[in-house]
Amino acid sequence: MILTFIDTHVHLTHEKYEIDRIEVIHRAIDHGIEQMLDIGTDIQTSQAALCIAQSHPEVYAAVGIHPHDASEIRENDWKTLASLIKESKVIAIGEVGLDYYYDFSPRDHQKDVFRKQLEIASEFQIPLIIHVREAMKDALDVIDSVSRSSWKGVFHCFGGNLEDVPKVLDRGFHVGFMGVITFKNFKGSDIVRAVPMDRLLVETDSPYMSPVPYRGKRNEPIYVKQVAEAISEIKNIPLREVAEKTTANAKSLFGLGD
């Protein structure tokens, strides 16, 4: 029996899929990728992700403003975002957060846009897809500045340290791992082991960061199995358990049916 997975973070709107997007989706489905979550990074890609999701039963959409694009947002974009959230195939707000590595947008703008989307997520009771790079303390501070008893969502491509794991878990979030954990120079095995199986998700971030042995090539949702295999090895548990647990986690977090 083939093992099935849910890839909780893909960017199918990317131009690298322009020629063969449908084939990429079908290839993933044929190889046991049960569902995929297509992530928006601005209004345009959020709208495109919804269109793809509406055309493919196995694809769902997340809509949001990435920290890289925080300085480009216009007032009317908030109304557009709110209207997108009401669509049935939209199951999360994302990709949102803070990125101090690239600093493509001023940090104050990043914080303001992140906080606003946290408030929207609280209003609509919808999970978040959170991107944090070299900004964990500020990200947690912004989250804590928004009044909410508990949060739902995932810290995608977890970039914190071991001490950050309980801080994220205590606030109600899941933790997502992707192809980086397959690299020979990966030094975060203790972080992977620290995340309990009921709070762990697998993702590819396609078309970026392909796992070994596909590193350097275009990433695809089909390669989420390599991420699961790395988790299986690091945690010393059967691959089937990784598949079953992460799939159940994704379905529970995002309200996905069979």
N, C-alpha and C positions, 0 to 999 in steps of 0.2 A: 504493500500500500504506500502510495507516494505521500511524503510529508508535506503539509501545507503551511504557508506563512502569510502574514500581512506585513507589507512594506509601509510603514507609517510615515515615510517622508521621501517624496519624489518630486521632481520638477519637470513634469511632462510637457510643460509649455516652452521649455528651453529650445532654442533654435537648433541645437544638435539633434533634435528629434524631428525636425521639419520634414525630412524626406520619408522617414519610416516609423512615425509615431504609432500608428495602428499596429504595425508588425511588432513593435516593442511591447505594447500592451498585450497582444495575443500570445506572444512568446512567453511572457511572464505567467499568464494564466495557464498555458499549456504545461508549464513546469511547476505548478503548485503554488503560485502566488495568488492566494485566494482573493485578496483585495489590496488596493493601493490608495494612499492618501496623497493627492496632488496639491502642492503647497504654493500659495500665492506670495509674492513679495512686494507687490504694489497693486494699485487698482487694476491696471491693465492685465497683469498676469493672474490676478484673482478672478477677474471676469473670464479669462481664457481657461483657467483651471475648472471653473464651473461648467463651461461649455463642454470640455472634455469629459467631465464627470457625467453630465447629462446624456452624453452619447455612448457611454460604456457603463453597464451595470456594476462592474467590479471596481470602478474608480469613484472616489469621493473627493471633495474639495475642502481645502482650508483657505480662508481669505484674510488678508492682513497687510500691514505695512512693515517691511523689514527695516531695521535700524539704518542700513545703508541709504534708504530712501526717505528717511524721516524729514529731512529738510525740504523735500520736494512736495510734501502734502499740501493740498489746498482745502479750504473750508468745506467746499461742496463734496470732497472725497468722503467725509464722514457720513453723509447721507447715503452715498453710494454703497459704502461698506455696510451700513445698517440694512440696506435693502438686500444685499447679497446674503447676509447672514440668515435671512428669512427663507431662503431657498432650501428645499428638502435635501438636496445632495451636499449642502455645506454643513460640515460636522465639527468644525473647529475654527478658531481665529489664529492665524499664523501666516507667515513667520514673523514673530515680533520679538523685541528684546533690546539688548545693548551690545554693541561691538566696538570695543576700544582698541582693537588691534589695527583695524584699517582707519577708523575715525572718518569715514566718508561723509558723515553728518556730524555737526557739532553735538557734543555730549548733552548739553541742555535740551536740544531738540529731540535727541534720542529718548531721553528720560520722559519728556512731555508726551511724545507719541506713544511710548510704551505704556505710560500710566493711563492715557486715554483709552487704549485698547484693553487694558485690564479692567477698566470701568465698564466698557462695553461687554466684555466677557461675563462680568458679574451680573450685569443687567439682563443679558440673554441666557444666562446659565449654560454657557457653552465652553468646552475645553480650549486650552491654549497650546500652541506650538511655540516654544520659547527658544530663542537663539541668544546665547551669552558667550562672548569671547573676551577674556581678560577684563571682566567687569562684574564678577560674581557678587561682590559685596554691594555694589550699587544696584544691581538687579534685584537682590533680595530686599534691599531697602525700599525700592520703588514698589515692589509687590506688597510689602508690609504697610505702605502708605495708603493703600486702597482697602477700605473696610470690607472684609468678607470673612465669614467664619471658616470656610475651607475652600481650597482651590482644586480644580481638575485640569490636567494637562501634562505636558512632557517637556523636560529640558532636553532638547534635541542635540545630538552629537555632544554629549556631556563633556564640558571643558573645565569643570572644576577640579579641585583636589579631593583627597580622601576625607578631609574634614568637612567639605561642603556637602557630601552625600546625605548625612542625616538632616542637614538644614533644608535641603530640597525635599526630602521625604516627609519631614515633619510638617511641611506646608501643604502636603497632599499631592505632590507631583510625582509622576513617573520619570524614569530616566531612559533615554534612548541611546543606543550604541550603533555605530556604522562601520564602514570599511577600515577606518584607522586602527581598530583593534586587531586587524590581521597583519599589520606591518611588523617587520622584524624589530624595528626600533621602538615599538610601542612599550611604554613604561607604566601603564595604568592598570595592570592586571588586578592589583589590590582594590582598585575602584570598582571594576567589574564584579569582583567577588563580594564587595560590600553591598551591592544592590540586591535586595531580596527578589526572588523570582516573580513574586506577584506584583512587582512595580517596574518590571523591565520590558522594554520594547526593542524591536529590531527595525533598522531602517537602512536605506542606501544613500540618500541625498543625491540620487541620480539627477544629472549626468556626472556629478562630481565625485572625487575620492573613491575610485574603484578599489575593491578589496583585492588582496593577493588571491589568485595569480593573474588578475586582470589589471593590476595597477598600471597606470599610464594610458589605459584605453578608456573609451566612453563607458561610464557606468550605466547599468540598467537594473530595474527592479528584480530581475531574475537572479541577480547576484546577492540578494539578501540572505540566501542560504549560506554563503561563505561567512557572513557575519554571525549567523547562528552557530555555525561549526566552531568558530573561534570562541564563542561564549561557552559552548559545550566543553571545549578543551580547557579553558581557563577555570571553569567551575567544576570540572571533572564530573559532569552529569551527562546522561544520554542526550543525543541530538533530538530525539523524539520529545523528550521533556521540554527542551527549549522551544521547539515548534508549538507544542500544545499550550504551554504557559504563556508565551508571548502572544499567540493568537487569541487566547482567552482574555488576556489583559487589554489588547487593542479593542476587542469587541465590547468589553465592559466599559472602557474609558470613553470610547467614541459612539457607543450605542449602535454598533453595527450588528446586523442580523446575519443569519447563515445564508 
